[in-house]
Amino acid sequence: MTFTDEWEKLHWDEVKLSIYSKTHHDVERALSKSKRDLEDFKALISPAAESYLEQMAQESARLTRQRFGHTIGFYIPLYLSNLCANACTYCGFSMENRIKRKTLNQDEVAQEVMAIKAMNFDSVLLVTGEHETKVGMNYFRQTLPQIKQSFNYLAMEVQPLEQEEYAELKTLGLDAVMVYQETYHPSTYAEHHLRGNKTDFKFRLETPDRLAKAGIDKIGIGALIGLEEWRTDCFFVAAHLDYLERRYWQTRYSISFPRLRPCEGALQPKSIMSDKQLVQLICAYRLLNPEVELSLSTRESEHFRDNVLPLGITSISAASKTQPGGYANDDQELEQFSISDERSAESVSLAVQARGFEPVWKDWERGFTSI
């Protein structure tokens, strides 16, 4: 059994109708419960819940402080390559875009590691385009041990791999993998993934199953907000999380909220999500699941990130560069997308502290268990 079996039981149009049919009574019932289910989540992300945002935010903040205290985890993406063998309409790395291509060699990786360490980070997300021949397992076998020497926690966001490959990477120091379905709507998925291995919807959908079976410590999931109707896509993320936690209860999970950002190719979002609606979604995930980690990247603005921080977020990126070699040699022609919050890591840290939170530079669980 994989999540595909669960996904096939859920029909997009029926889920969408159910969400938009939720009433104020449904929202109030969901808010009154101490343990919420997926039907409650539908109510909390519905248009009917928008007038209850203050109540949702207060409860979300309370649940987050109860579980995670006043700590905010810090991580930074390290882009190793912008080579890609996929044609995707929304990504600056798409093979059809005429940008400069680069894959970091060992010396260049070392320079990036030094630059990141100088900013105090100890949790790194390795990112590449999806190019299995030039940036595949052989490259990872060479690169992961080199980087792991310098960092406590190592995550990856690369092409989906086989279970045995994830198990091998775990022995080389891999702790977490982020794999976003982009959209759970199959025809929309096909519309935006035109060529390459990423056209295989089912293989990507089942990646978290392979990760959990390989024993990876933490799995990050999410949808690219804007490709499809956001409420329905985000419900499928919640259903995916619910399935994973029931089946692979020993694994930790995180959810991210990437909204489409400007990039080479300039796709216009199909579904616009306002800042207020993103706050609603963050709070809804927290009310559904007090244990899940919620991450917010530099895609979002400085103002938004600072103000939403107390409401449910547990980890953030800072000082991000979205191109290979971005920390040692900032060449913007190589970037995947434009970031919004351009502050330094130190500035973000000071802003976090000013709001009464403690920045945590290494993965919180590893940090506590090592004491």
DRENDO-1510 file (C-alpha; in Angstrom, 1 decimal, always signed):
<recs>
REC; n; res; u; v; w
REC; 1; MET; +0.0; +0.0; +0.0 .
REC; 2; THR; +1.1; +3.6; -0.8 .
REC; 3; PHE; -0.5; +7.0; -0.7 .
REC; 4; THR; -1.7; +6.4; -4.2 .
REC; 5; ASP; -4.3; +4.0; -2.8 .
REC; 6; GLU; -5.6; +6.8; -0.5 .
REC; 7; TRP; -5.3; +9.5; -3.2 .
REC; 8; GLU; -7.5; +7.4; -5.6 .
REC; 9; LYS; -10.3; +7.4; -3.1 .
REC; 10; LEU; -10.3; +11.2; -3.0 .
REC; 11; HIS; -12.0; +13.0; -5.9 .
REC; 12; TRP; -10.8; +16.5; -6.6 .
REC; 13; ASP; -14.2; +18.1; -7.5 .
REC; 14; GLU; -15.9; +16.4; -4.5 .
REC; 15; VAL; -13.2; +17.6; -2.1 .
REC; 16; LYS; -13.4; +21.2; -3.5 .
REC; 17; LEU; -17.2; +21.3; -3.3 .
REC; 18; SER; -17.0; +20.0; +0.3 .
REC; 19; ILE; -14.6; +22.7; +1.3 .
REC; 20; TYR; -16.6; +25.5; -0.3 .
REC; 21; SER; -19.8; +24.1; +1.3 .
REC; 22; LYS; -18.6; +24.5; +4.8 .
REC; 23; THR; -20.6; +26.9; +7.0 .
REC; 24; HIS; -19.9; +29.0; +10.0 .
REC; 25; HIS; -21.4; +26.3; +12.1 .
REC; 26; ASP; -18.8; +23.8; +10.7 .
REC; 27; VAL; -16.0; +26.2; +11.6 .
REC; 28; GLU; -17.3; +26.8; +15.1 .
REC; 29; ARG; -17.6; +23.1; +15.6 .
REC; 30; ALA; -14.0; +22.6; +14.4 .
REC; 31; LEU; -12.7; +25.3; +16.7 .
REC; 32; SER; -14.5; +23.8; +19.7 .
REC; 33; LYS; -12.8; +20.5; +19.4 .
REC; 34; SER; -9.5; +19.5; +21.1 .
REC; 35; LYS; -8.6; +17.0; +18.4 .
REC; 36; ARG; -9.5; +17.7; +14.8 .
REC; 37; ASP; -9.8; +15.6; +11.7 .
REC; 38; LEU; -9.7; +16.2; +8.0 .
REC; 39; GLU; -13.3; +17.3; +7.8 .
REC; 40; ASP; -12.5; +19.9; +10.4 .
REC; 41; PHE; -9.5; +21.0; +8.3 .
REC; 42; LYS; -11.8; +21.5; +5.4 .
REC; 43; ALA; -13.8; +23.9; +7.5 .
REC; 44; LEU; -10.8; +25.7; +8.7 .
REC; 45; ILE; -9.5; +26.4; +5.2 .
REC; 46; SER; -12.9; +27.3; +3.8 .
REC; 47; PRO; -14.0; +30.8; +2.9 .
REC; 48; ALA; -16.4; +30.5; +5.9 .
REC; 49; ALA; -13.4; +30.5; +8.3 .
REC; 50; GLU; -11.9; +33.8; +7.2 .
REC; 51; SER; -14.0; +35.7; +9.7 .
REC; 52; TYR; -12.6; +33.5; +12.5 .
REC; 53; LEU; -8.9; +34.2; +11.8 .
REC; 54; GLU; -8.2; +35.9; +15.1 .
REC; 55; GLN; -9.5; +33.0; +17.1 .
REC; 56; MET; -7.6; +30.5; +14.9 .
REC; 57; ALA; -4.4; +32.5; +15.2 .
REC; 58; GLN; -4.6; +32.6; +19.0 .
REC; 59; GLU; -5.2; +28.9; +19.3 .
REC; 60; SER; -2.5; +28.1; +16.7 .
REC; 61; ALA; +0.0; +30.2; +18.7 .
REC; 62; ARG; -1.0; +28.5; +21.9 .
REC; 63; LEU; -0.6; +25.0; +20.5 .
REC; 64; THR; +2.8; +25.9; +18.9 .
REC; 65; ARG; +4.2; +27.3; +22.1 .
REC; 66; GLN; +2.9; +24.3; +24.0 .
REC; 67; ARG; +4.7; +21.8; +21.7 .
REC; 68; PHE; +7.8; +23.8; +20.4 .
REC; 69; GLY; +8.3; +26.5; +23.1 .
REC; 70; HIS; +9.8; +29.8; +21.9 .
REC; 71; THR; +12.4; +28.4; +19.6 .
REC; 72; ILE; +12.6; +28.9; +15.8 .
REC; 73; GLY; +14.9; +26.6; +13.8 .
REC; 74; PHE; +17.1; +28.2; +11.2 .
REC; 75; TYR; +18.3; +26.6; +8.0 .
REC; 76; ILE; +19.8; +27.7; +4.7 .
REC; 77; PRO; +19.5; +26.2; +1.2 .
REC; 78; LEU; +22.8; +25.3; -0.6 .
REC; 79; TYR; +22.3; +25.0; -4.3 .
REC; 80; LEU; +24.7; +22.5; -5.8 .
REC; 81; SER; +23.5; +22.6; -9.4 .
REC; 82; ASN; +21.0; +24.2; -11.7 .
REC; 83; LEU; +21.3; +21.5; -14.4 .
REC; 84; CYS; +17.8; +20.0; -15.1 .
REC; 85; ALA; +16.5; +17.4; -17.5 .
REC; 86; ASN; +12.8; +18.4; -16.9 .
REC; 87; ALA; +10.7; +21.0; -18.7 .
REC; 88; CYS; +8.5; +22.6; -16.0 .
REC; 89; THR; +6.5; +25.7; -16.7 .
REC; 90; TYR; +7.1; +27.4; -13.3 .
REC; 91; CYS; +10.8; +26.8; -12.6 .
REC; 92; GLY; +13.8; +28.9; -13.6 .
REC; 93; PHE; +15.9; +25.7; -13.8 .
REC; 94; SER; +13.6; +24.2; -16.6 .
REC; 95; MET; +15.7; +22.7; -19.4 .
REC; 96; GLU; +13.9; +24.9; -21.9 .
REC; 97; ASN; +15.1; +28.2; -20.2 .
REC; 98; ARG; +18.2; +29.7; -21.6 .
REC; 99; ILE; +20.2; +30.3; -18.5 .
REC; 100; LYS; +23.8; +29.6; -17.6 .
REC; 101; ARG; +24.2; +26.1; -16.1 .
REC; 102; LYS; +26.6; +25.2; -13.4 .
REC; 103; THR; +27.4; +22.3; -11.0 .
REC; 104; LEU; +29.7; +22.9; -8.1 .
REC; 105; ASN; +32.9; +20.9; -7.9 .
REC; 106; GLN; +34.5; +19.9; -4.6 .
REC; 107; ASP; +36.5; +23.1; -4.3 .
REC; 108; GLU; +33.4; +25.3; -5.0 .
REC; 109; VAL; +31.4; +23.2; -2.5 .
REC; 110; ALA; +34.1; +23.9; +0.1 .
REC; 111; GLN; +33.9; +27.6; -0.6 .
REC; 112; GLU; +30.1; +27.6; -0.1 .
REC; 113; VAL; +30.4; +25.6; +3.1 .
REC; 114; MET; +32.9; +28.1; +4.5 .
REC; 115; ALA; +30.6; +31.0; +3.6 .
REC; 116; ILE; +27.6; +29.3; +5.2 .
REC; 117; LYS; +29.5; +28.3; +8.4 .
REC; 118; ALA; +30.6; +32.0; +8.8 .
REC; 119; MET; +26.9; +32.8; +9.0 .
REC; 120; ASN; +26.5; +30.4; +12.0 .
REC; 121; PHE; +24.2; +27.9; +10.2 .
REC; 122; ASP; +24.3; +24.2; +11.2 .
REC; 123; SER; +21.3; +22.9; +9.3 .
REC; 124; VAL; +21.6; +22.9; +5.5 .
REC; 125; LEU; +19.1; +22.0; +2.7 .
REC; 126; LEU; +21.0; +20.8; -0.4 .
REC; 127; VAL; +19.2; +21.7; -3.6 .
REC; 128; THR; +19.8; +20.7; -7.3 .
REC; 129; GLY; +17.9; +20.6; -10.5 .
REC; 130; GLU; +16.7; +17.1; -11.5 .
REC; 131; HIS; +19.4; +15.6; -13.7 .
REC; 132; GLU; +20.0; +12.0; -12.7 .
REC; 133; THR; +23.1; +11.4; -14.9 .
REC; 134; LYS; +25.2; +14.5; -14.1 .
REC; 135; VAL; +23.7; +15.3; -10.7 .
REC; 136; GLY; +22.7; +11.9; -9.5 .
REC; 137; MET; +23.8; +9.3; -7.0 .
REC; 138; ASN; +27.5; +9.4; -8.1 .
REC; 139; TYR; +27.6; +13.1; -7.4 .
REC; 140; PHE; +25.7; +12.7; -4.1 .
REC; 141; ARG; +28.1; +10.0; -3.0 .
REC; 142; GLN; +31.0; +12.4; -3.5 .
REC; 143; THR; +29.3; +15.5; -2.1 .
REC; 144; LEU; +27.3; +14.5; +0.9 .
REC; 145; PRO; +30.2; +13.2; +3.1 .
REC; 146; GLN; +32.2; +16.3; +2.3 .
REC; 147; ILE; +29.3; +18.6; +3.4 .
REC; 148; LYS; +28.2; +16.5; +6.4 .
REC; 149; GLN; +31.6; +17.0; +8.0 .
REC; 150; SER; +30.7; +20.6; +8.6 .
REC; 151; PHE; +27.0; +20.5; +9.5 .
REC; 152; ASN; +24.9; +18.7; +12.2 .
REC; 153; TYR; +21.8; +18.3; +10.0 .
REC; 154; LEU; +21.6; +17.7; +6.3 .
REC; 155; ALA; +18.5; +17.8; +4.2 .
REC; 156; MET; +18.0; +17.4; +0.4 .
REC; 157; GLU; +15.5; +18.7; -2.2 .
REC; 158; VAL; +16.5; +16.8; -5.4 .
REC; 159; GLN; +14.9; +14.4; -7.9 .
REC; 160; PRO; +12.9; +11.5; -6.4 .
REC; 161; LEU; +15.0; +8.5; -5.8 .
REC; 162; GLU; +14.5; +4.8; -5.2 .
REC; 163; GLN; +14.2; +3.4; -1.6 .
REC; 164; GLU; +17.6; +1.7; -1.6 .
REC; 165; GLU; +19.2; +5.0; -2.8 .
REC; 166; TYR; +17.7; +6.9; +0.0 .
REC; 167; ALA; +18.9; +4.2; +2.4 .
REC; 168; GLU; +22.4; +4.5; +1.0 .
REC; 169; LEU; +22.3; +8.3; +1.4 .
REC; 170; LYS; +21.3; +8.0; +5.0 .
REC; 171; THR; +24.5; +6.1; +5.7 .
REC; 172; LEU; +26.4; +9.1; +4.1 .
REC; 173; GLY; +24.8; +11.6; +6.5 .
REC; 174; LEU; +21.4; +12.4; +5.0 .
REC; 175; ASP; +18.8; +13.3; +7.7 .
REC; 176; ALA; +15.8; +14.8; +5.9 .
REC; 177; VAL; +14.3; +15.1; +2.4 .
REC; 178; MET; +11.9; +17.7; +1.1 .
REC; 179; VAL; +9.7; +16.5; -1.8 .
REC; 180; TYR; +6.8; +18.6; -2.9 .
REC; 181; GLN; +4.1; +17.1; -5.2 .
REC; 182; GLU; +3.7; +20.6; -6.7 .
REC; 183; THR; +0.0; +19.8; -7.3 .
REC; 184; TYR; -2.2; +16.8; -6.5 .
REC; 185; HIS; -4.4; +17.4; -9.5 .
REC; 186; PRO; -3.2; +15.0; -12.2 .
REC; 187; SER; -4.2; +16.9; -15.3 .
REC; 188; THR; -2.8; +20.2; -14.0 .
REC; 189; TYR; +0.3; +18.3; -13.0 .
REC; 190; ALA; +0.6; +17.1; -16.6 .
REC; 191; GLU; +0.0; +20.6; -17.9 .
REC; 192; HIS; +3.0; +22.0; -16.1 .
REC; 193; HIS; +5.5; +19.0; -16.3 .
REC; 194; LEU; +6.1; +18.7; -20.0 .
REC; 195; ARG; +9.2; +16.6; -20.4 .
REC; 196; GLY; +11.6; +14.5; -18.3 .
REC; 197; ASN; +11.2; +12.1; -15.4 .
REC; 198; LYS; +9.1; +14.5; -13.4 .
REC; 199; THR; +6.2; +13.8; -15.7 .
REC; 200; ASP; +5.7; +10.6; -13.7 .
REC; 201; PHE; +3.0; +11.8; -11.3 .
REC; 202; LYS; +2.7; +8.5; -9.4 .
REC; 203; PHE; +6.4; +8.0; -8.8 .
REC; 204; ARG; +6.6; +11.5; -7.3 .
REC; 205; LEU; +3.4; +10.9; -5.2 .
REC; 206; GLU; +4.9; +7.7; -3.7 .
REC; 207; THR; +8.3; +9.3; -2.8 .
REC; 208; PRO; +7.4; +9.9; +0.8 .
REC; 209; ASP; +6.5; +6.2; +1.2 .
REC; 210; ARG; +10.0; +5.2; -0.1 .
REC; 211; LEU; +11.6; +7.8; +2.2 .
REC; 212; ALA; +9.9; +6.5; +5.2 .
REC; 213; LYS; +10.7; +2.8; +4.4 .
REC; 214; ALA; +14.3; +3.9; +4.0 .
REC; 215; GLY; +14.3; +5.2; +7.5 .
REC; 216; ILE; +14.9; +8.9; +6.7 .
REC; 217; ASP; +14.4; +11.0; +9.9 .
REC; 218; LYS; +12.2; +13.7; +8.5 .
REC; 219; ILE; +10.1; +14.2; +5.4 .
REC; 220; GLY; +8.9; +17.5; +4.1 .
REC; 221; ILE; +5.8; +17.7; +1.9 .
REC; 222; GLY; +3.7; +20.5; +0.3 .
REC; 223; ALA; +2.1; +21.9; -2.8 .
REC; 224; LEU; +3.3; +24.8; -5.0 .
REC; 225; ILE; +0.6; +27.3; -4.2 .
REC; 226; GLY; -0.7; +28.8; -7.3 .
REC; 227; LEU; -0.6; +25.9; -9.8 .
REC; 228; GLU; -4.1; +24.9; -8.9 .
REC; 229; GLU; -7.0; +26.0; -6.6 .
REC; 230; TRP; -5.1; +26.4; -3.4 .
REC; 231; ARG; -7.6; +25.2; -0.8 .
REC; 232; THR; -8.1; +21.9; -2.5 .
REC; 233; ASP; -4.4; +21.3; -3.2 .
REC; 234; CYS; -3.6; +22.1; +0.5 .
REC; 235; PHE; -6.3; +19.7; +1.7 .
REC; 236; PHE; -4.5; +16.9; -0.3 .
REC; 237; VAL; -1.3; +17.8; +1.5 .
REC; 238; ALA; -3.1; +17.4; +4.8 .
REC; 239; ALA; -4.5; +14.1; +3.7 .
REC; 240; HIS; -1.0; +13.0; +2.7 .
REC; 241; LEU; +0.3; +13.9; +6.1 .
REC; 242; ASP; -2.5; +12.1; +7.8 .
REC; 243; TYR; -1.7; +8.9; +5.9 .
REC; 244; LEU; +2.0; +9.2; +6.5 .
REC; 245; GLU; +1.7; +9.7; +10.2 .
REC; 246; ARG; -0.6; +6.7; +10.5 .
REC; 247; ARG; +1.5; +4.4; +8.5 .
REC; 248; TYR; +5.0; +5.6; +9.4 .
REC; 249; TRP; +4.6; +7.0; +12.9 .
REC; 250; GLN; +8.3; +6.9; +13.7 .
REC; 251; THR; +9.2; +9.5; +11.1 .
REC; 252; ARG; +9.0; +13.3; +11.6 .
REC; 253; TYR; +7.2; +15.5; +9.1 .
REC; 254; SER; +7.2; +19.1; +8.0 .
REC; 255; ILE; +5.0; +21.2; +5.7 .
REC; 256; SER; +6.1; +24.2; +3.6 .
REC; 257; PHE; +4.0; +26.9; +1.9 .
REC; 258; PRO; +5.8; +27.9; -1.3 .
REC; 259; ARG; +3.9; +30.5; -3.3 .
REC; 260; LEU; +4.8; +30.9; -6.9 .
REC; 261; ARG; +7.6; +33.5; -7.2 .
REC; 262; PRO; +9.0; +35.4; -10.3 .
REC; 263; CYS; +11.5; +33.3; -12.3 .
REC; 264; GLU; +12.7; +32.8; -15.9 .
REC; 265; GLY; +9.6; +31.7; -17.8 .
REC; 266; ALA; +7.3; +33.9; -15.7 .
REC; 267; LEU; +4.2; +31.6; -15.2 .
REC; 268; GLN; +1.2; +33.5; -13.8 .
REC; 269; PRO; -0.5; +31.7; -10.9 .
REC; 270; LYS; -3.8; +30.0; -11.6 .
REC; 271; SER; -4.9; +30.6; -8.0 .
REC; 272; ILE; -4.0; +33.7; -6.1 .
REC; 273; MET; -3.5; +33.4; -2.3 .
REC; 274; SER; -3.5; +36.6; -0.3 .
REC; 275; ASP; -1.3; +37.0; +2.8 .
REC; 276; LYS; -4.4; +36.7; +5.0 .
REC; 277; GLN; -5.3; +33.4; +3.4 .
REC; 278; LEU; -1.8; +32.1; +3.9 .
REC; 279; VAL; -2.1; +33.0; +7.6 .
REC; 280; GLN; -5.4; +31.1; +7.6 .
REC; 281; LEU; -3.7; +28.0; +6.0 .
REC; 282; ILE; -0.8; +28.1; +8.5 .
REC; 283; CYS; -3.2; +28.2; +11.4 .
REC; 284; ALA; -5.4; +25.5; +10.0 .
REC; 285; TYR; -2.4; +23.1; +9.7 .
REC; 286; ARG; -1.4; +23.8; +13.2 .
REC; 287; LEU; -5.0; +23.3; +14.5 .
REC; 288; LEU; -5.1; +20.0; +12.7 .
REC; 289; ASN; -1.7; +18.8; +13.8 .
REC; 290; PRO; +0.1; +20.3; +16.8 .
REC; 291; GLU; +3.1; +18.1; +16.2 .
REC; 292; VAL; +4.0; +18.8; +12.6 .
REC; 293; GLU; +6.8; +21.3; +11.8 .
REC; 294; LEU; +5.8; +24.3; +9.7 .
REC; 295; SER; +8.5; +26.0; +7.6 .
REC; 296; LEU; +8.5; +29.4; +5.9 .
REC; 297; SER; +11.1; +30.4; +3.4 .
REC; 298; THR; +12.5; +33.6; +2.0 .
REC; 299; ARG; +10.0; +33.5; -0.8 .
REC; 300; GLU; +7.9; +35.5; +1.6 .
REC; 301; SER; +8.5; +39.1; +2.5 .
REC; 302; GLU; +10.4; +40.4; +5.6 .
REC; 303; HIS; +7.2; +42.0; +6.9 .
REC; 304; PHE; +5.0; +38.9; +6.5 .
REC; 305; ARG; +7.6; +36.5; +8.0 .
REC; 306; ASP; +8.2; +38.7; +11.1 .
REC; 307; ASN; +4.5; +39.1; +11.8 .
REC; 308; VAL; +3.4; +35.5; +11.1 .
REC; 309; LEU; +6.2; +34.0; +13.1 .
REC; 310; PRO; +4.3; +33.6; +16.4 .
REC; 311; LEU; +1.3; +31.9; +14.9 .
REC; 312; GLY; +2.6; +28.4; +14.1 .
REC; 313; ILE; +5.9; +28.5; +12.2 .
REC; 314; THR; +8.7; +26.4; +13.7 .
REC; 315; SER; +11.5; +26.9; +11.2 .
REC; 316; ILE; +12.7; +29.5; +8.7 .
REC; 317; SER; +15.4; +30.0; +6.1 .
REC; 318; ALA; +17.5; +33.1; +6.1 .
REC; 319; ALA; +20.0; +34.8; +3.8 .
REC; 320; SER; +19.0; +32.4; +1.0 .
REC; 321; LYS; +20.6; +32.3; -2.4 .
REC; 322; THR; +18.8; +30.2; -5.1 .
REC; 323; GLN; +21.8; +29.6; -7.4 .
REC; 324; PRO; +24.8; +27.4; -7.3 .
REC; 325; GLY; +27.8; +29.2; -5.8 .
REC; 326; GLY; +25.5; +32.0; -4.5 .
REC; 327; TYR; +27.2; +32.5; -1.2 .
REC; 328; ALA; +30.8; +32.7; -2.4 .
REC; 329; ASN; +30.1; +34.2; -5.8 .
REC; 330; ASP; +26.6; +35.7; -6.2 .
REC; 331; ASP; +25.8; +35.3; -9.9 .
REC; 332; GLN; +22.0; +36.0; -10.3 .
REC; 333; GLU; +21.9; +34.7; -13.8 .
REC; 334; LEU; +22.0; +31.2; -12.3 .
REC; 335; GLU; +19.1; +31.5; -9.8 .
REC; 336; GLN; +16.0; +29.4; -9.6 .
REC; 337; PHE; +13.6; +32.1; -8.5 .
REC; 338; SER; +13.8; +35.6; -6.9 .
REC; 339; ILE; +13.6; +35.7; -3.1 .
REC; 340; SER; +11.6; +38.3; -1.2 .
REC; 341; ASP; +13.3; +38.5; +2.2 .
REC; 342; GLU; +16.8; +39.6; +1.4 .
REC; 343; ARG; +18.0; +40.3; +5.0 .
REC; 344; SER; +21.2; +38.8; +6.3 .
REC; 345; ALA; +21.1; +35.8; +8.7 .
REC; 346; GLU; +22.1; +38.1; +11.5 .
REC; 347; SER; +19.3; +40.6; +10.8 .
REC; 348; VAL; +16.7; +37.8; +10.7 .
REC; 349; SER; +18.1; +36.4; +13.9 .
REC; 350; LEU; +17.8; +39.8; +15.6 .
REC; 351; ALA; +14.2; +40.2; +14.4 .
REC; 352; VAL; +13.3; +36.8; +15.8 .
REC; 353; GLN; +14.8; +37.6; +19.1 .
REC; 354; ALA; +13.0; +41.0; +19.2 .
REC; 355; ARG; +9.7; +39.1; +19.1 .
REC; 356; GLY; +10.7; +37.0; +22.1 .
REC; 357; PHE; +11.9; +33.9; +20.3 .
REC; 358; GLU; +15.2; +32.0; +20.4 .
REC; 359; PRO; +17.0; +31.2; +17.1 .
REC; 360; VAL; +18.1; +27.5; +17.0 .
REC; 361; TRP; +20.9; +27.0; +14.5 .
REC; 362; LYS; +21.0; +23.2; +14.7 .
REC; 363; ASP; +18.1; +20.8; +14.3 .
REC; 364; TRP; +16.1; +21.0; +17.5 .
REC; 365; GLU; +15.7; +17.3; +18.2 .
REC; 366; ARG; +19.3; +16.5; +17.5 .
REC; 367; GLY; +20.3; +19.4; +19.6 .
REC; 368; PHE; +18.3; +18.3; +22.7 .
REC; 369; THR; +19.2; +14.6; +22.4 .
REC; 370; SER; +22.9; +15.4; +22.3 .
REC; 371; ILE; +22.9; +17.1; +25.6 .
</recs>
